């Protein structure tokens, strides 16, 4: 099996990589569906699932509400990002202001894809 970056990080943290808890799929629903079914068929116990494409979304797309279970997502403050970006750009163009780094607070919309363990 090809060594994964995540596997290295886990081992550095003192955790053991378990092949039974790893599934590989493409970035499409059908492939992810089959990978998840394969993982569940192994009957290995796990308390969390990390996926490269939305078990917990980070984009707040409306589709997350229509998933079963309803997907938890982090909603980025899109309007605030746009306004801040314009303000910073105008300051740079008109006044030669230096580049700035601004951190905005996202909102966590808890769905059914997470629960307390």
N, C-alpha and C positions, 0 to 999 in steps of 0.2 A: 504494500500500500504506500502511496505517495505521502511523504511527511507534510503535515499542515502547519502553518504559522501558529494557529490556535493550539495545536498539540504542543509545540515548544513552550508557549506561554503557560499552558496548564501545568506542564512538568516543572517549569521554573517556579510555579506557585505551590509545588508539592502535591499536585493532583495527578491522578492516573487517567490517561486517555483510554476510553472503552469503545472499541469498534462497534459494539452493539448499539451504542447511543449516537452513532453518526450516520447520516444519510446524505446522499449527494443528488442534487437535481439541477435542472436548468432553470432559468428565470421565467417560468411560465406556470400557470395554474395546474395544468395537467401533470406536468413533471413533479411539481411540489406535492400534489395530491397522492401520486404513486409513492413518492419517497416517504411521506408521512404514514401511509398505509403499511408500507414495509417496516417502518420503525415500530409502529404499534403491534404488528404481527410478531415481532421478536419478543414481546412481553417483558422487555426490560423496564424496570421502574425508573422514572425520572420525575423531577419536580419543576423543571423549566425547559423551555425550548427556545433556542436561538436560531433564527433564520435570517438569511441574507435578504429576504424580500418579505417583509411585513407580517410578523406575528404581533409585534408592537411596531406600528408605523411611526415614521418620523416626518410625516408630511401632511398629516391632517386631511387627507383626501376623503371626500364624502363616501367613496366606495367602502371605507372601513365600517360604516354603519350597516352595510348590507351583507357582510361576511357572517358566517355561522361558525364559531361564536362571533359576536360583535367584537371587532378588533380594537384594542387599546391603541391610541395614537397620540403622538405629541404634535400639537398644533403650533406651527410657527406663526408669529405675529406679522403676517404678510403686509398688511397696510402700514404698520409701524416700520418694517424693514424698508419699504419703498420710500416713505417720507424721510427717514433718517438718511438713506442713501442719496436722495436728491439734495437734502440740506448740506451734507458733507461735500458732494460734488460741486455745488454752487460755491461753497466757501473756498474750495481749492481753486476753482476757475477764476473767481472774482477777486479773491484776497490772497491767493497763494498759500492757503492754510496747509499745514502738514497732514499727511494721512493719519487717520485715527482708527482705532479699533473700538467698537461699541458692542457690548453684550446685551441682548434683549432677552426678556423672560418668556419662554414658551409656556403653553398650557397643556397639562396632561389630561386627556379625556380617557378616563378608565372605562374600558368595555368589558366583555366577558372573556377575553383572551388571557386575562391575568386574575389571580386571586391570592389571598394570603395563604401561606402554607404553615 
